[in-house]
Amino acid sequence: MFSCNKASFFVKLRLEKIKPFLEMRKLILLLILGLSQAFADNFVYVIKIEGTINPATAEYISSSIRKAAEEGAECLIIELDTPGGLLESTRTIVKAILGAEIPVVVFVYPSGARAGSAGVFITLSAHIAAMAPGTNIGAAHPVGIGGMGDTSKVMEQKITNDAAAFVRTIAEKRNRNVKWAERAVRESISSTETEALKDSVIDLIARDLKDLLDKIDGKIVKIDSREKVLKTKDANVKFVEMNWRERLLALISDPNIAYILLLLGIYGILFELYNPGSIFPGVIGAICLILAFYSLQALPINYAGLALIILGIILLILEIKIVSHGLLTVGGAISLLLGSIMLINSPFELMQISLTVIITAVALTVLFFLFAIGMALKAQQRRPTTGKEALIGEVGIALTQFSPSKDGWATGQVRVHGEIWRAISRDKIEPNEEIVVRGVEGLTLKVEKVDRKE
């Protein structure tokens, strides 16, 4: 009994001695886990938006916001440099930013960049708005939105009022300068980064991305009913690129690509119509037309320009069928050229079709109609060289004697194109006499003597 109590006493004594070491080890493990967790959360996502705002841009920003939220990023930073773009795509982006579950920072960067037109709406909607030195923001008056056919003052006023109400709502939501935002829409005013900061349009000015991360560190951002303290100092930066679908949408949203797809679609369909059964040109043409229509519906289209393009193609087709001594060709080329120039109704150079692309496309189109389709029509008018129809009018040699029977028809054999045929005729034909084929009934030829007087 004594020995058992003694052993128990020594075990307890040993445990008491090592207990501080166990507690210390536990604390160290907890500290390591806490630091690793903090380090794992300490990263930001960055995307770059350059060029016009279009459906591809809207999808890219929206998907990046969702991805950053799902992976627990501190925030999403949008490096912005845009002259503007489509209002509907801008609304989609603003809706995604306002409803984001993580802070969204819009950074007008690098020096020389601008947040024009649609860029104003996007910048104002951010939880934190920043600009780099040498940048500007403003000139948000809506121009040629969505390919509106009605350009009257009444319609223009309706669009402007709608855009002004939209930008006021955004500015009020983010506690920014509402008057400046409305003037940017109605009067197209623009401000430098220092003026924008002074007028409470943006929150800060940063030299570069690192400077931005240092300056927004510790800022409190309100997301719905909760607040988040940003921890961005020395945070890991992860750049998010467009996926293949977004890159494809961006590619076909380019006005030059949309224009080329439209012409290729027309080429393919017409070639299939003039050469039924080709299949491949028709399939490719249909695909190109569908892609072109998708692109054009997302661009500010001038329907007068589209009508001129169609008229030009019709005139080129008529040139093939009607002898106009080149007048229809000249008219078609001019109509196609003017229509191509007028097709995209946008003040932004990036949303217009390149003049080099237009001239090249018009020249190739004229050549296509004059030569390719012209050759196809001539081929259709040419007398067949194969099949039964090809035998009619051909000259051959009688192999046997043709003697008239009671029904008025004589039968015999002839050689035509090196082949022996059964033949009938109303003439009396001797062997080795030349005959001409006048008709085909099944595998029997109707023939006459070559020297027969008609």
Secondary structure as GFF3:
##gff-version 3
##sequence-region A 1 454
A	DSSP	alpha_helix	2	41	.	.	.	ID=ss1
A	DSSP	beta_strand	43	50	.	.	.	ID=ss2
A	DSSP	alpha_helix	55	70	.	.	.	ID=ss3
A	DSSP	beta_strand	76	81	.	.	.	ID=ss4
A	DSSP	alpha_helix	87	98	.	.	.	ID=ss5
A	DSSP	beta_strand	104	108	.	.	.	ID=ss6
A	DSSP	beta_strand	114	116	.	.	.	ID=ss7
A	DSSP	alpha_helix	118	125	.	.	.	ID=ss8
A	DSSP	beta_strand	128	131	.	.	.	ID=ss9
A	DSSP	beta_strand	136	138	.	.	.	ID=ss10
A	DSSP	three_ten_helix	145	147	.	.	.	ID=ss11
A	DSSP	alpha_helix	153	173	.	.	.	ID=ss12
A	DSSP	alpha_helix	178	186	.	.	.	ID=ss13
A	DSSP	beta_strand	190	192	.	.	.	ID=ss14
A	DSSP	alpha_helix	193	198	.	.	.	ID=ss15
A	DSSP	beta_strand	204	205	.	.	.	ID=ss16
A	DSSP	alpha_helix	209	216	.	.	.	ID=ss17
A	DSSP	beta_strand	220	223	.	.	.	ID=ss18
A	DSSP	beta_strand	226	229	.	.	.	ID=ss19
A	DSSP	beta_strand	236	239	.	.	.	ID=ss20
A	DSSP	alpha_helix	244	252	.	.	.	ID=ss21
A	DSSP	alpha_helix	255	274	.	.	.	ID=ss22
A	DSSP	alpha_helix	280	297	.	.	.	ID=ss23
A	DSSP	alpha_helix	303	321	.	.	.	ID=ss24
A	DSSP	alpha_helix	327	342	.	.	.	ID=ss25
A	DSSP	three_ten_helix	349	351	.	.	.	ID=ss26
A	DSSP	alpha_helix	355	367	.	.	.	ID=ss27
A	DSSP	pi_helix	368	373	.	.	.	ID=ss28
A	DSSP	alpha_helix	374	381	.	.	.	ID=ss29
A	DSSP	three_ten_helix	389	391	.	.	.	ID=ss30
A	DSSP	beta_strand	395	398	.	.	.	ID=ss31
A	DSSP	beta_strand	403	404	.	.	.	ID=ss32
A	DSSP	beta_strand	410	416	.	.	.	ID=ss33
A	DSSP	beta_strand	419	425	.	.	.	ID=ss34
A	DSSP	beta_strand	434	441	.	.	.	ID=ss35
A	DSSP	beta_strand	444	449	.	.	.	ID=ss36
###
